[in-house]
C-alpha cells in the first residue's frame, strides 16, 4: 500500500515541485504533537518527493550530514525533492523559511527491495536519500542498535514509539478533505506483536485509531533503552486503524548501506 500524501492544495515556491497530483504516504493517527525540545524532533525529518505521479510526503531518520533513511517505496519514480528540517507545517515551510530545506541529489533503495507486495509477506522496504547543504543547526543523527542487542530488545508487548508527518485522522484519506494534521510531526505509543519469521519486519499493534497512517512512510519506530532513544524500525505499511508493519533496521545495515551508496 502506498503511503504518500496528496498535495494538490499546497502551493510551494519551489519550482521543481509542481502540484498536479499525487498519492498518499502514511501519518500518525491519534498521536501527540512532538515538541521541538524532544530528541525525536532533532533526528526526524519530513521529505517532499516529486515522482512521475506528482509530489508526495514521507518521513525519515537522519543518518549523517548528507544521508536520510526512509522507505524504499517513497522513492519509486523519483524525479526531485527536498528534505525539510522542522516539526511543524512542513507542507508550507519551504515557502516561509526555505533555509530549513535541503535539496535531494540522489536516492537508492536497499539491495533486495523488489517493490511492495500484498499481505504480510516480509520484504526490505528501505532507501537512503542523499542531500546537499548539511544538517540544519540543532539536528543530529539518529541512533541505531547492533543486531544482537536490537533483537534481544524486541520482545512481545515491548513499547514502541512511532513518529511521522502524516495525517492524524483516519477518515482524512481522500483528496480535497484537507489531509488533517499532515505536515506536523506527531508521535504515538504502540506495542510489538511479533518479529517476522525472517526477522525483516516487525508487526505492531496500537489502540483503535492510534497508529501510523498516510504520510508516515519511512518514519521511525523507536525504543528507549540504556543510553537513550534508538531507531529500530522504518514505517512500511499498515491499515491506518490499529496495526502497522515496520522494517527492522540495525546499525550494521545502516553502515553497510551507507558504504554501498558511497562506493
N, C-alpha and C positions, 0 to 999 in steps of 0.2 A: 504494500500500500504506500503510495507516495505521500509525503508529509510536508509538502510545500505550502506556503501561504499565498493566496491570490492577492495581488497588489494593485488592481486596476483603479482603485480610488485614491492611490497615494501618488503625489507628484514630487519628483526629485529634481534637483538642479544638475544632477549628474547625467550628461548627455548620453552616456553609454548604456543607461538603464531606461529604455523606453518601456511604457507600461501598457502594453497591448493586451496581454492575457497571461495566466499562469495557473499552476496547481498549488496545493497547499502542503506544508510541512508540519508535523505535529507539535503543540504547546502545552503548558501546564493548566489542567482543569482543576479547579477547587484549591489552588495553592495560595501562597502569600507572596507579595512583592519582596524582592531581595533588596536590602539596604546597601547603599554604596560603601558602607563600612564593613560588610561581611566579606569573608575570604572568597566566597563563591563569585562575588561581583568583580574581583580582581583577576580571576582566572578563566572567566567565561565570556564569550563574545557572541555578537549577532553577525550573521553572514547574509549579504544580499548577493544573489546569483542570477544572472540572465542566461537562459539557455534557449534552445530552439523553440520552446513553447512560449516563454516570456520570463519575467522576473519572479523571484521567489525568496522566501526567508528560510534559513536554517540556523542552528545554534552550533557552537563549537567550543573546544578547550584549547587554551594556549599551550603549545609545546615549548617554543622558544621565541626569540625576537623576530622570526620570519616564517614560522610554521604554526598552523592551526589543525587540530584533529577534528574531523566531523564524519558524517555518514557518507558512504560511497554513493548512495542513491541521490544525494544532494548535488553531485557534480555531473550527473548524466547530461550530456549535450552541452556542457559548459561553454559559454562564449565570453563572458566578462563578469566582474563582480567586485565587491568590497567587503572587507572585514570592518565591523563597527564596534568601537570600544565605548560602551555606555550601558547603563542599566535601564534607562527609560526612554521610551518613544524613539527607538532606533529607526522606525519607519519614516521619521521626519528629520533625524539628526544630521543627515548628510546635507540637508538644506540649511539648517540653523547653525550647525557647527561642523563644517567639513573637515576640520583638523582632527576629528575623532574617527575618521575613516581612513583605511589603508587599502590600496588597490591590490587585487589578487593578480599575480603574474603567472601562476601555473597551478594545476590540480593533478592529483594522481590517486587512483583507487588502490587499495592494498591488494597485492597479488592474491589471487584466489577468488576475488569477487566476480561473479558472472551475472549480476542483475538480481533483482528481488524475485523471490519465489513465494508461492501461496502456502497457507497453512503454517505449521510450527516448525518446518524444516530449518535446521541451523545453517547459517552462512555468514561469512565475514563481510559485514557492511561498514567498512571503514575507508576513509580517504584522508589525505593530507593536502592542505591548501598552503601554498607559498605566497607570501605577500611582501610588499616593499614598504620601507619607511620606518620599521621598528615598532616597538610597543609604545603605546600612549603612557605617559607618566602615571605611576601608581599601579600599573598592571604587572603581572608576574606569571611565570609558567605554572601550570597545574602540576600536582604531584601524583605519581603513579607507583604502584607496588610491584615488587618482583613476583613472578608467577607462584612460587611455593607459598609465599606469605599471603598473597591475594586469595588463592583457593582455600587456604585454611580459614580465612575470614568469612567466606561466603557460605554460611550455614542457613538452613531453613529458618525463616522468620527474622533474619538479620534486617535491621532497619537500614533503608536505603533512601538517600536524598536525591531527588530529581530536580533539574533546573533547565529552563529554556525560555525562549522568546515567543512562544506560540500563543494560541487562543486560550481563553480562560473559561469559556462556556461551550459545552459540547454541542449545543444547538446552533452555534455560530460557525457553520461549516459550508455555507453556500455563498457564492459571490454576491456582493451587494448588501450583506447583512452587517457589515462593519468589522467582521472578524474580531469579536470582542476580546480586548486585552492584548491583542497581538502587538509585538514590538517592545514590550516591557518584560524585564527579567523576573520570572517567578520561580518558586521552589515548592516542593510538596514531599511529604514523607510517605513511603510505601514499604512493603515487606517483600523479601525474597521468597519466592515459592520453591524454586529449584534451579539448579545449574543444569544445562542441557547435557545429554549423554556424551556429546563430542567436546564439551567444555568450550564451545564457541559462543553460546548465548546464555543469558540468564533471564528467567521468567519472573516477572514482578506483578504484585497484586496491591491495588490501592482500595480505599473505601469507595463507595459509589460516587462517581464524578469527582474523583481525586486521583488524577493520573496524567501522564503526558499526552499531548494531542497535537493538532495541526499547528506547525511552526517550530516544534522542539527537536526535529530530526537532527542528529549529530550532537545533541546536548548531553551533559554528563549525568551518570549515576554515580553517587559518591557515598563513601562510608567515613565515619570519624573513628579513628583508632589511635594508638600510641604514635605520637609525632604529628598529629593533625588530621587534615581532611584530604582524602585520596580519591581520585577518579578511578572507578573500577569497571565502568561500562559506558557505552555510547548508544544513544537512542536510535533504534532501527525501525520499529513498527509497533502497532497496538490497536486497541479498539476505541480509544477516546472515552471510555467509561470507567473501567476498573482494572484493566490489565495492559501490560506492555512487555515488549521483548527488547532487551539491550544486549549489544555485543560486548563480550568480556574483553577488556583491554589491559595488558600487563606492561610493565616497564620495559621488558625485553622486546615486546612487539613494537613499542614506540621507537626504541633505539634502532632496531633493525629496519623499520620503515623509513626513518629519517636517513639512515645510511643509504638506502636504495634510492631515495629522492636526490641525495647529494651526489651520487656517483653517476 
